Amino acid sequence: MGDNSSEKNVPVSKAYQKNVDYLNRELGVPDCFDIGLREMSIGGKRVAIYSVNGLVDSNVVSYILMVLVNLERSDLIVNSLEKLVKGSIVNLQVSEVETMDKVLYFLLSGPMVIFVEGQDKGIIVDVRSYPARQPQEPDIERVTRGSRDGFTETIVVNTALIRRRLRDPKLRMKLVQVGGRSKTDVCIAYIEDITNLDMVDKLQKDIQAIKIDGIPMAEKSVEEFILGSKIWNPYPRVRYTERPDVAAIHLLQGYVIIIVDTSPSVMIAPATFWSHVQHAEEYRQEPIVGAYLRWIRFGGIFAAIFILPLWLAAALNPHVLPESLQFIGTTEPARIPLLAQVLLAEFGVDLLRMATIHTPGPLGSALGLIAAFMLGDIAVKVGLFTPEVVMYIAIAAVGTFATPSYELGLANRLARLFLVLMAGLFNFIGFWVGSAMLFFLLWRTKSFGVPYLWPLIPLDVKAMKAVLVRSPVPIQNQRPSILKPQDRDSQP
């Protein structure tokens, strides 16, 4: 594993200059312009103050300097560090560290570090002020009613958004660092007297066992380390959310939340296929309306996977259809094979999606209109596509975008491509064999030991009913049994 070259557990020395020289060497001072070093003499004692420009609140730093300047010599004599820490800086979080690796960790995380001549400890003062945006509604998890705040790239803001909704003293936020060089903060959140603690311990050990320089891709890198990356399985085994209300309700059900600093998405573990098809909007409406929306969404997901390959198999074999269904095929003779048309259209939709993502916002709508009306219409007129191909591709695309989980939508797109190839090459037999292989893949998939198709397989009738029908909150009185929660009942 690549790691930094600094020695481990080097103690803070009473020799002032030795501490300063060590940090200057490790941090590249003065060549590294964003590392601030302020040296001064206070009460006859030399004092060094280190901070990282852009990560500290300048007003608070000015306050700290005023406090230090007003100290008398008697406050800085040996063995009076405790008085300095607890008596002078009273309205900020202050702590002491004894080793240089901890000094470097805290300094590069944002707090200010103070060395006093003759002291064998460093003083850590939390003056962090991270560059961050305000919480705002996530783009891909919008609701017509409900909260408009969402997670940001700052871990402290994200934990505060959860705490605001769960004032439970049993809510635990365990912090670990990942990355030999990045030292990225990763928070494991759970409710101590609800969540299965064996699962928490395993998660914590797996995260602490990650050996890598850094995780700039944040939560996705952590997921691949703790679950393993199976390139043949596109289905997401954790659920991502940017909504603190969604994270809070999952904590109450016994799930574990993993928050990675610098990422606005948090991971919910474990996750099943059905976890990805539920949306907060269903719980912001009346139960019967929420159930209706859920079934419409189920229909969209089914259409996104199966409608296109089913139509392709039928269009290639119209003779096997009953006379009443003969209209399903193509109305015009195709100039190029239907399978090639479908694949070209699929790749075209993905190309358009990527182009829209990379297009500035004001131009994105214009790009969509050009692609939908001009390219589609002209492609039909010149004979590149039959009208039916365009229609069924559009149905599949709408079903994909109606999927609440973006990751599940991408996985379903690949599953659809696989079924299209099977149906195009082997007709209906290929479609059914491909569907069976897809079902077998989902059946074999597990998320932290939880079967991916639960509660369908293994069958849990009560839990499956809750998946199929959005029931009123007052009768949702039990937590998912598959999580093995310590407290099964969420209501008396």
VMD Tcl script that draws the C-alpha trace (Angstrom):
set ca {
  {0.00 0.00 0.00}
  {1.23 3.46 -0.82}
  {1.52 5.53 2.34}
  {3.07 8.75 3.52}
  {6.70 8.73 4.43}
  {6.38 10.30 7.88}
  {7.41 8.20 10.86}
  {4.63 6.74 12.93}
  {3.97 7.75 16.55}
  {6.73 10.36 16.73}
  {6.15 12.05 20.12}
  {5.77 15.80 20.48}
  {9.05 17.06 21.90}
  {9.65 19.62 24.64}
  {12.24 21.09 22.27}
  {10.26 23.76 20.44}
  {12.51 23.95 17.40}
  {12.47 20.19 16.91}
  {8.67 20.24 16.62}
  {8.71 23.14 14.18}
  {11.41 21.59 12.02}
  {9.55 18.28 11.89}
  {6.28 19.84 10.77}
  {7.99 22.17 8.29}
  {9.71 19.19 6.70}
  {6.59 17.05 6.54}
  {4.31 19.82 5.27}
  {6.76 21.52 2.92}
  {6.75 24.88 4.69}
  {7.36 27.50 3.30}
  {7.05 26.01 -0.23}
  {3.45 24.93 0.42}
  {1.63 28.26 0.32}
  {-1.64 27.12 1.92}
  {0.00 25.97 5.18}
  {0.05 28.94 7.53}
  {2.76 29.23 10.21}
  {2.71 32.05 12.73}
  {5.61 32.22 15.21}
  {5.55 34.64 18.13}
  {6.96 35.16 21.59}
  {4.48 35.29 24.45}
  {5.59 35.82 28.02}
  {9.13 34.93 27.02}
  {8.05 31.62 25.52}
  {8.11 30.84 21.81}
  {4.78 29.80 20.33}
  {4.11 28.30 16.87}
  {0.63 28.31 15.36}
  {-0.13 26.14 12.31}
  {-3.31 26.25 10.22}
  {-4.47 25.46 6.69}
  {-5.68 28.46 4.72}
  {-9.26 28.02 3.57}
  {-10.17 25.48 6.25}
  {-10.22 27.85 9.24}
  {-12.47 30.70 10.30}
  {-10.30 33.82 10.17}
  {-12.42 35.60 12.82}
  {-11.96 32.76 15.29}
  {-8.23 32.62 14.54}
  {-7.99 36.33 15.38}
  {-9.75 35.63 18.68}
  {-7.26 32.85 19.49}
  {-4.32 35.16 18.78}
  {-5.77 37.81 21.10}
  {-6.15 35.20 23.86}
  {-2.54 34.10 23.45}
  {-1.18 37.65 23.35}
  {-2.94 38.43 26.64}
  {-1.43 35.44 28.41}
  {1.16 36.12 31.07}
  {4.45 34.31 31.44}
  {3.15 32.39 34.45}
  {0.49 30.81 32.21}
  {3.14 29.30 29.97}
  {5.43 27.66 32.49}
  {6.00 23.95 32.25}
  {3.17 21.74 33.60}
  {0.51 24.47 33.26}
  {-0.71 23.39 29.82}
  {-3.96 22.18 31.35}
  {-4.65 25.72 32.60}
  {-4.03 27.14 29.14}
  {-6.32 24.59 27.52}
  {-9.22 24.67 29.95}
  {-8.99 28.20 31.30}
  {-8.09 30.54 28.45}
  {-9.93 29.23 25.39}
  {-13.32 28.52 26.91}
  {-15.80 28.71 24.02}
  {-14.08 26.41 21.51}
  {-13.37 22.69 21.40}
  {-9.79 22.28 22.63}
  {-7.81 19.08 23.12}
  {-4.25 17.88 23.61}
  {-2.25 15.43 21.49}
  {1.05 13.76 22.23}
  {2.17 12.37 18.86}
  {3.00 14.04 15.55}
  {0.83 11.73 13.45}
  {-2.22 12.99 15.35}
  {-0.99 16.56 14.98}
  {-0.78 16.10 11.21}
  {-4.19 14.45 11.04}
  {-5.93 17.24 12.96}
  {-4.07 20.02 11.20}
  {-4.90 18.73 7.72}
  {-8.53 18.20 8.80}
  {-8.90 21.91 9.57}
  {-8.22 22.57 13.30}
  {-5.41 24.85 14.37}
  {-2.32 23.44 16.12}
  {-0.40 25.37 18.78}
  {3.07 24.47 20.06}
  {4.40 26.12 23.20}
  {8.09 26.04 24.06}
  {8.78 23.57 26.82}
  {5.53 21.63 26.37}
  {5.52 18.01 25.18}
  {1.95 18.21 23.91}
  {0.33 20.04 21.05}
  {-2.86 22.03 21.52}
  {-5.62 21.38 18.99}
  {-8.22 24.13 18.65}
  {-11.21 23.39 16.42}
  {-11.59 26.49 14.24}
  {-12.77 24.67 11.13}
  {-14.81 26.46 8.52}
  {-15.06 24.15 5.53}
  {-15.96 25.49 2.11}
  {-19.46 24.08 1.65}
  {-22.76 24.73 -0.06}
  {-26.02 25.06 1.80}
  {-28.31 22.01 2.11}
  {-30.71 21.97 -0.81}
  {-33.15 19.52 -2.34}
  {-31.42 16.67 -4.23}
  {-32.00 16.74 -7.97}
  {-32.74 13.02 -8.33}
  {-34.94 12.57 -5.23}
  {-37.41 15.42 -5.56}
  {-40.82 15.36 -3.88}
  {-43.86 17.57 -4.37}
  {-44.28 17.86 -0.60}
  {-41.73 17.38 2.13}
  {-38.41 18.76 3.26}
  {-36.21 20.60 0.81}
  {-32.90 20.03 2.56}
  {-30.37 17.46 1.40}
  {-26.94 16.20 2.30}
  {-23.88 18.23 1.33}
  {-20.20 17.44 0.86}
  {-19.41 18.20 4.53}
  {-19.71 15.29 6.93}
  {-20.45 17.50 9.97}
  {-23.41 19.08 8.17}
  {-24.70 15.65 7.17}
  {-24.55 14.24 10.69}
  {-26.28 17.37 11.98}
  {-29.12 16.93 9.46}
  {-29.68 13.41 10.80}
  {-29.41 14.50 14.45}
  {-32.02 17.17 13.78}
  {-34.51 14.40 12.91}
  {-33.41 11.83 15.49}
  {-32.91 13.24 18.97}
  {-32.26 9.77 20.30}
  {-29.36 9.50 22.79}
  {-28.82 5.96 21.48}
  {-27.95 7.25 18.00}
  {-24.28 6.48 17.51}
  {-21.90 8.14 15.05}
  {-18.60 6.22 14.90}
  {-15.80 7.92 13.01}
  {-12.97 6.06 11.27}
  {-10.33 7.25 8.83}
  {-9.70 5.64 5.46}
  {-6.72 6.22 3.17}
  {-3.03 6.22 4.08}
  {-2.66 9.68 2.53}
  {-6.16 11.13 2.30}
  {-7.22 10.26 5.89}
  {-10.84 10.59 4.77}
  {-13.42 10.62 7.55}
  {-16.02 7.86 7.32}
  {-18.94 7.85 9.77}
  {-20.92 4.72 10.68}
  {-24.33 5.74 12.02}
  {-26.76 3.40 13.77}
  {-29.13 3.26 16.76}
  {-27.48 1.23 19.48}
  {-30.52 -0.50 20.95}
  {-32.18 -1.25 17.60}
  {-29.53 -2.20 15.05}
  {-27.92 -5.62 14.91}
  {-24.54 -4.85 16.51}
  {-22.85 -7.83 14.84}
  {-23.51 -6.18 11.48}
  {-22.14 -2.88 12.79}
  {-18.96 -4.54 14.07}
  {-18.40 -6.32 10.76}
  {-18.92 -3.11 8.82}
  {-16.50 -1.22 11.05}
  {-13.83 -3.91 10.73}
  {-14.23 -4.03 6.94}
  {-13.89 -0.26 6.66}
  {-10.88 -0.14 8.97}
  {-9.26 -2.92 6.91}
  {-9.28 -0.76 3.74}
  {-5.69 -0.22 2.63}
  {-5.30 2.43 -0.06}
  {-3.67 5.82 -0.57}
  {-6.96 7.68 -0.68}
  {-10.61 7.52 -1.67}
  {-11.29 10.68 -3.72}
  {-14.32 8.90 -5.22}
  {-15.64 8.72 -1.65}
  {-18.60 6.44 -0.97}
  {-18.31 4.35 -4.14}
  {-14.73 3.39 -3.32}
  {-15.76 2.39 0.20}
  {-18.62 0.29 -1.19}
  {-16.35 -1.62 -3.55}
  {-13.91 -2.38 -0.75}
  {-16.43 -3.65 1.78}
  {-18.63 -5.54 -0.70}
  {-16.15 -6.45 -3.42}
  {-16.54 -5.38 -7.03}
  {-18.25 -8.05 -9.15}
  {-17.97 -6.82 -12.72}
  {-20.56 -9.31 -13.93}
  {-23.23 -8.07 -11.51}
  {-24.48 -4.53 -12.19}
  {-27.10 -4.46 -9.43}
  {-26.39 -2.10 -6.50}
  {-26.01 -3.85 -3.15}
  {-26.31 -0.67 -1.10}
  {-28.83 2.09 -1.48}
  {-27.69 5.68 -1.93}
  {-29.71 8.65 -0.78}
  {-29.16 12.39 -0.52}
  {-32.23 12.93 1.66}
  {-31.74 13.07 5.46}
  {-35.38 12.07 6.08}
  {-34.84 8.85 4.09}
  {-31.65 8.14 6.05}
  {-33.43 8.78 9.36}
  {-36.32 6.40 8.66}
  {-33.88 3.65 7.69}
  {-31.97 4.16 10.94}
  {-35.23 3.69 12.84}
  {-35.84 0.45 10.95}
  {-32.48 -0.98 11.99}
  {-30.30 -0.21 8.98}
  {-26.77 1.19 9.11}
  {-25.89 4.49 7.43}
  {-22.37 5.09 6.10}
  {-21.42 8.75 5.59}
  {-18.21 9.60 3.75}
  {-16.75 13.09 3.95}
  {-16.76 15.08 0.66}
  {-19.80 13.14 -0.64}
  {-23.43 14.35 -0.63}
  {-24.68 10.75 -0.88}
  {-24.86 8.37 2.06}
  {-25.03 4.59 1.89}
  {-27.84 2.56 3.44}
  {-26.83 -1.00 4.26}
  {-27.94 -3.65 3.69}
  {-30.15 -3.18 0.62}
  {-32.49 -5.40 -1.34}
  {-33.98 -5.05 -4.82}
  {-37.19 -3.72 -3.27}
  {-35.30 -1.08 -1.29}
  {-34.46 0.63 -4.57}
  {-38.02 0.84 -5.89}
  {-39.49 2.88 -3.03}
  {-39.60 6.67 -3.07}
  {-40.21 9.31 -0.41}
  {-43.08 10.74 -2.48}
  {-45.19 7.66 -1.66}
  {-45.09 8.57 2.04}
  {-45.96 12.23 1.44}
  {-49.38 11.37 0.03}
  {-52.44 9.51 1.29}
  {-51.86 5.73 1.61}
  {-54.10 4.86 -1.34}
  {-52.39 7.50 -3.49}
  {-48.98 6.24 -2.37}
  {-49.97 2.67 -3.25}
  {-51.14 3.83 -6.68}
  {-47.87 5.68 -7.30}
  {-45.91 2.62 -6.21}
  {-47.73 0.35 -8.64}
  {-47.27 2.84 -11.48}
  {-43.57 2.82 -10.63}
  {-43.51 -0.98 -10.60}
  {-45.10 -0.93 -14.05}
  {-42.48 1.50 -15.30}
  {-39.64 -0.67 -14.00}
  {-41.20 -3.78 -15.60}
  {-41.56 -1.90 -18.89}
  {-37.96 -0.68 -18.70}
  {-36.67 -4.26 -18.54}
  {-39.08 -6.47 -20.49}
  {-41.28 -4.54 -22.96}
  {-38.59 -3.85 -25.58}
  {-37.09 -7.39 -25.77}
  {-40.60 -8.91 -25.73}
  {-41.65 -6.72 -28.65}
  {-38.45 -7.55 -30.52}
  {-39.06 -11.29 -30.14}
  {-42.65 -10.84 -31.32}
  {-41.69 -8.63 -34.27}
  {-39.08 -11.14 -35.43}
  {-41.55 -14.04 -35.15}
  {-45.02 -12.70 -36.06}
  {-46.16 -16.18 -37.09}
  {-46.19 -17.39 -33.46}
  {-48.60 -14.64 -32.40}
  {-52.37 -15.13 -32.43}
  {-54.22 -13.20 -35.09}
  {-55.51 -10.67 -32.55}
  {-51.92 -9.65 -31.74}
  {-50.53 -9.40 -35.26}
  {-50.50 -5.58 -34.95}
  {-47.57 -5.79 -32.51}
  {-45.03 -6.25 -35.31}
  {-43.74 -3.60 -37.70}
  {-46.07 -1.78 -40.09}
  {-43.30 -0.90 -42.56}
  {-40.55 -3.11 -43.96}
  {-37.24 -2.49 -42.25}
  {-34.20 -1.50 -44.33}
  {-31.79 -2.73 -41.67}
  {-32.29 -5.65 -39.25}
  {-34.55 -4.94 -36.28}
  {-31.90 -6.02 -33.77}
  {-29.44 -3.50 -35.23}
  {-32.14 -0.81 -35.08}
  {-32.85 -1.49 -31.42}
  {-29.16 -1.51 -30.47}
  {-28.53 1.73 -32.36}
  {-31.51 3.35 -30.67}
  {-30.38 2.13 -27.23}
  {-26.88 3.50 -27.73}
  {-28.38 6.74 -29.07}
  {-30.49 7.22 -25.93}
  {-27.45 6.63 -23.71}
  {-25.40 9.04 -25.81}
  {-28.13 11.65 -25.47}
  {-28.28 11.10 -21.71}
  {-24.54 11.62 -21.35}
  {-24.62 14.65 -23.63}
  {-27.41 16.19 -21.53}
  {-25.43 15.65 -18.32}
  {-22.41 17.45 -19.79}
  {-24.47 20.24 -21.34}
  {-24.95 23.51 -19.40}
  {-28.39 23.71 -17.79}
  {-29.98 26.35 -20.06}
  {-29.00 24.33 -23.14}
  {-30.04 20.91 -21.81}
  {-33.74 21.38 -22.62}
  {-32.90 22.53 -26.13}
  {-30.71 19.47 -26.67}
  {-33.52 17.16 -25.50}
  {-36.03 18.79 -27.85}
  {-33.66 18.54 -30.82}
  {-32.99 14.87 -30.15}
  {-36.62 13.91 -29.48}
  {-38.29 15.72 -32.36}
  {-35.69 16.19 -35.06}
  {-33.45 13.14 -34.76}
  {-36.27 10.68 -34.03}
  {-38.58 12.02 -36.73}
  {-35.89 12.25 -39.39}
  {-34.51 8.77 -38.53}
  {-37.98 7.31 -39.21}
  {-38.47 9.28 -42.42}
  {-35.16 8.23 -43.93}
  {-35.84 4.60 -43.04}
  {-33.15 4.19 -40.40}
  {-35.73 3.19 -37.76}
  {-39.26 1.88 -37.97}
  {-41.79 3.92 -35.94}
  {-42.32 1.02 -33.53}
  {-38.65 0.95 -32.56}
  {-38.76 4.62 -31.60}
  {-41.95 4.10 -29.59}
  {-40.74 1.09 -27.62}
  {-37.35 2.68 -26.97}
  {-39.18 5.72 -25.61}
  {-41.31 3.50 -23.32}
  {-38.17 1.78 -22.01}
  {-36.43 5.13 -21.44}
  {-39.40 6.55 -19.54}
  {-39.51 3.42 -17.34}
  {-35.80 3.79 -16.64}
  {-36.13 7.41 -15.58}
  {-39.16 6.54 -13.43}
  {-36.97 4.20 -11.36}
  {-36.29 5.96 -8.01}
  {-32.75 4.60 -7.71}
  {-30.40 5.88 -10.40}
  {-28.09 2.92 -9.82}
  {-30.93 0.43 -10.23}
  {-32.01 2.21 -13.41}
  {-28.53 1.76 -14.90}
  {-28.48 -1.91 -13.88}
  {-31.89 -2.46 -15.47}
  {-30.65 -0.83 -18.65}
  {-27.85 -3.40 -18.91}
  {-30.33 -6.18 -18.11}
  {-32.55 -4.91 -20.94}
  {-29.63 -4.89 -23.38}
  {-28.84 -8.48 -22.42}
  {-32.45 -9.55 -23.00}
  {-32.55 -7.65 -26.31}
  {-29.51 -9.58 -27.53}
  {-30.96 -12.89 -26.35}
  {-34.34 -12.17 -27.98}
  {-32.73 -10.87 -31.17}
  {-30.49 -13.89 -31.56}
  {-32.68 -16.71 -30.20}
  {-36.24 -15.31 -30.39}
  {-38.69 -16.16 -27.60}
  {-36.56 -19.02 -26.31}
  {-33.66 -16.59 -25.87}
  {-35.92 -14.14 -24.05}
  {-37.15 -16.72 -21.55}
  {-33.68 -18.18 -21.01}
  {-32.27 -14.69 -20.52}
  {-35.05 -13.82 -18.05}
  {-34.29 -17.01 -16.10}
  {-30.58 -16.13 -16.01}
  {-31.42 -12.62 -14.79}
  {-33.65 -14.05 -12.05}
  {-30.90 -16.49 -11.05}
  {-28.43 -13.58 -10.78}
  {-30.77 -11.66 -8.48}
  {-31.47 -14.80 -6.46}
  {-27.75 -15.39 -5.90}
  {-27.00 -11.77 -4.98}
  {-26.65 -10.83 -1.33}
  {-26.04 -7.56 0.50}
  {-24.15 -8.07 3.76}
  {-25.65 -11.55 3.99}
  {-29.21 -10.40 3.25}
  {-30.83 -12.07 0.20}
  {-31.34 -9.49 -2.54}
  {-34.89 -10.61 -3.37}
  {-36.12 -10.69 0.24}
  {-39.00 -10.66 1.18}
  {-39.98 -12.49 -2.02}
  {-37.20 -15.06 -1.65}
  {-37.17 -16.23 1.10}
  {-40.87 -15.45 1.34}
  {-42.01 -13.20 4.17}
  {-45.71 -12.59 3.54}
  {-46.13 -9.67 5.91}
  {-43.01 -7.89 4.66}
  {-43.94 -8.59 1.03}
  {-47.35 -7.04 1.63}
  {-45.60 -3.90 2.92}
  {-43.54 -3.82 -0.28}
  {-46.51 -4.19 -2.61}
  {-48.90 -1.88 -0.78}
  {-48.02 1.43 0.85}
  {-49.76 0.85 4.19}
  {-50.63 3.63 6.68}
  {-47.84 4.53 9.10}
  {-49.87 3.71 12.28}
  {-50.01 0.01 11.32}
  {-46.34 -0.26 10.33}
  {-45.41 -1.57 13.76}
  {-42.56 -4.00 13.06}
  {-39.05 -3.60 11.75}
  {-37.71 -5.84 8.95}
  {-37.05 -9.26 10.45}
  {-34.21 -10.00 8.00}
  {-32.10 -7.30 9.71}
  {-32.34 -9.18 13.04}
  {-32.98 -5.98 15.02}
  {-32.67 -6.03 18.80}
  {-36.10 -4.42 19.07}
  {-38.62 -5.80 16.58}
  {-41.47 -3.44 17.48}
  {-41.41 0.17 16.31}
  {-44.74 0.91 18.01}
  {-46.41 -0.41 21.17}
}
mol new
graphics top color blue
foreach p $ca { graphics top sphere $p radius 0.5 }
foreach p [lrange $ca 0 end-1] q [lrange $ca 1 end] { graphics top cylinder $p $q radius 0.2 }
display resetview
